[in-house]
Amino acid sequence: MKTIKSLSIIWIVLSVICTSAFAQKNNKDIVDFKLKNVDGNFVSLSSFPDAKGFIIVFTCNHCPFAKLYPPRLNDLNNKFKPLGVPLIAISSTDTMMYEEDTYPNMVTKANEEHFKFPYLFDELQEVAKNFKAQKTPHAFVIWKENEKWVVKYNGAIDDNGMEPEKVTESFVSNAVNELLANQPVKTAETKSIGCQIAFRRK
Amino acid sequence: MVKNWFFLLVLIAVINKNIYSQKIQVLKFDALKQCIYNNSDTVYVVNFFASWCKPCLLEIPEFVNFDKGIKNSKIKLVFVSLDLKNDQEKLLKIVQQYSLQNVYLLDESNANNWINKIDKHWSGAIPATLIIKKGKHKKFIADVISSQTLFKLTK
């Protein structure tokens, strides 16, 4: 037990923000992935052949900011999946650091919150690195362009985590609406507080 | 008996003083800015943290260590908690455990409005530390930091 504890402390100390804060996240091509969903099946972007785009939300069980959003994730999926823009939630947290984020706990969370969308376990953290996701929640809107998936928005889901009824700007929703209308995304990047995704060093 | 009562009173007074000195002040971003950006010759070391952030908590002893080394200097250590306003219990425990002083809780719902004002390259992930000298942004570290680095950067 003691070794596990000290190991995890070393882990934490070694974990670094791999993605540079200066890194460009938008207009980046996203490589398709294959991750295990809470229902036991594997999910890829290609599992949705008719999708025009996706709302990808890096989230997790343990983070207080992420905990504020599950009903809003369901709302976004209900609103946009029928329009060809499904939502996919991905957990990439280091489970050595947060027991709450292990796969069995993800399954429980998805049931409790009645997730109607895939909640995928990014065990190797490769997908988070591919997106340059830095924290939870960190939302991305990707869109199909010339058979490639391109990042069009990244940042907060909306402008009020604590009080959903006081949201004045729904960043993700606005971005998807603009893309569906073939318009450029006006607010393509926003900042928000969140729990850092600590990347394990190999 | 009287002696016992007196002892109890002194105890209550001491406890009260401790609670008072470890109070967390809730404020808005503009008020925080006024606290840390002034033209005095004080160097401000501002640590953004939260009680739910594990790497932040591991880093606190480094700040405690740094704080011991800056007594009687013109360096001031300030903690800005990004905990949720209606959930301060864990934060209070940490503040008491380490006897942290100058703790503010930032009461802002839309981080997109203020994160860029701290540093435009900051994504909002914590821990992060800002060093201000003579009212000017001197250094921003979006990562954990050691007390040695803190001493070096505030020299």
Interface residues (C-beta under 8 A of the other chain):
Chain A: I9 I12 V13 S15 V16 I17 A21 F22 H62 C63 P64 M97 Y98 Q134 K135 G155 A156 D159 N160 G161 M162 E163 K166 T190 K191 S192 I193 G194 C195 Q196 I197 A198
Chain B: A50 W52 C53 K54 P55 L58 L82 D83 L84 K85 N86 D87 S109 N110 A111 N112 I115 N116 H121 W122 S123 G124 A125 I126 A142 D143 V144
